[in-house]
Amino acid sequence: MKINRADFFYDQPATDAEIETFKKFLDTYEVGDIKIVDKTKFKNKSDTVRILVAGDVGSGLSKSFPMIISTGKTSFIKTLLRICGNQRESRLITTGWGLSSNETDTVTLKYYRLTETTRANYFICDSPGFPVTTIYQDVSMMTSHVKRFVDGYVRKGETILYPCSWFQRHFGIRYADSTMDAVIFIARPPLDIVGHEMCKLNNEKLMHLKRVRQELEKTLGDRPFFLVITATDSMAWATEEVCREILEVFDGSVFIVGKEEEGMCMPSVKVYTELISSIFASIEEYRLDHI
């Protein structure tokens, strides 16, 4: 398989026209538009869509390596909102520069509206990152927490502690207005920096992410789930063989660049648009059979 680096490394910033097109899509979209089905057939007829974003703490790369863009969960959401045209909420989001690998600046479940207008009820929901020291030891802890978010046991603004207490696991309250329609799990390429502008494959991280993907797919069943690999610009410093292995392991995932920096790789509006369109389409299919 030949690696076409142009598919991952964009050197041009998003144009106003691209952003305006994406914004118009979100402003006019109604659940059911993509699959063109009779909307009365939906078992879940809600006009609200909530998309959970989950991931490890520090899904982005460290600020210690400025040649590589840091794009964790919160940075991904911030970029998405800007591309959606919701500059107001995008500017309010701060990312976790300077935090240690086991800290997160997100401690509550936060909702962000994808559009500037309140007419469309489409939300991207940021959750606290899972501590790396815990997640590597127990993937099941992480998947059980994702399931709690998805099933509505955690409400907007609620402070999250990992792992949850025994009481929360067995006597938690489920809220119908807090269930999630889809899950995005954010990860970065499993690479280690070994020298100036050089990366090598980290097999432990690779196997960890494979296990995470498998467990989440099993736990979530047919609920829409998307694995998004961010900071793909870091692959520019890896060999073609390493890039090929990563692409093969994460076949079907979305590879994306988040944060903009002058002279570096830029986010692709096309990729973000395809991701959100695919999520909406999957939610429509899911709602044909599930309440």
C-alpha positions, 0 to 999 in steps of 0.5 A: 500500500503506497502512502499518499501523504497529501491525504493527511498533510494539508498545508493550506488553511480552511477558506471562508467559503469552505467554512460557510458551506459547512455552517450552512449544512449544519444550520439547515440539517434535520435528522433524517435528511441524509438517508432520506427516509420517512421520518415517522419511521424513526423510533427515536424522533428527538431533534436533539443529537449529542455526540460524546468525545472521549479519550485518554488524558493528554491525547495531544502531544506535549508542548515540549515538542513544538514541531508537532501540533498538540491535538487532544480531545478539547483541541479537536472540539475547539477546531470543530466548532471553529470550522462549524462557524461557531466562533463564539464557543470556540473562543471560550474553550481552553486547551490543556497546555502545560499539564502533566500526562496524567492531568486534564483541564476538563473535569465535568461533562461539557456540552457545546452547540455545533451551530451558532444558532439555538434552532439546531440542537446538535451538541458535541460533548467533552468528557474528562480524559481517562488517566493513562496510568489507569487506562493502560492497566484496565481498559474495561474501566474506560469502556464502562465509563463510556457506557455510563456516559452513553446511557445517560448516567452522567449529566451536563456539568456533573463533575467526573471522578475516575474510577466511579464509586461502587454506589454510582455503578450500582445505584446511579440515576439514568436521565433520558435527556443525557443519553448520547447518540454517538461516540468519538474516541480521540487518540493520536498516532502511537509514536515516540519521538527519538530525535530531531524530526524523527518518530518511531512506532510505540508497539505498546501504545499500538496494542493498547489502542487496538484493544481500546477500539475492540472493547469499545466496539463490543461494549457499544454494540451497534451504537455509532462509534468513531475512532479519530486519530488526531495529530496526524502531522506527527506521521510526517516524521515516521517512515512509510513502513510505520505509517502503513502499519498504523493505517492498516491497524486503524483501517476505517478510522478518521485521520485528522489534523486539529490545531492550526499553526503557521507553516504547519499542517492545517485542519481539513474542512473536507475531512471534518465535514465527512466525519460529522456527516457520517456520524449523522447518517449513522445516528439516523440508521440507529434510530430506525431500530432503537428508541 
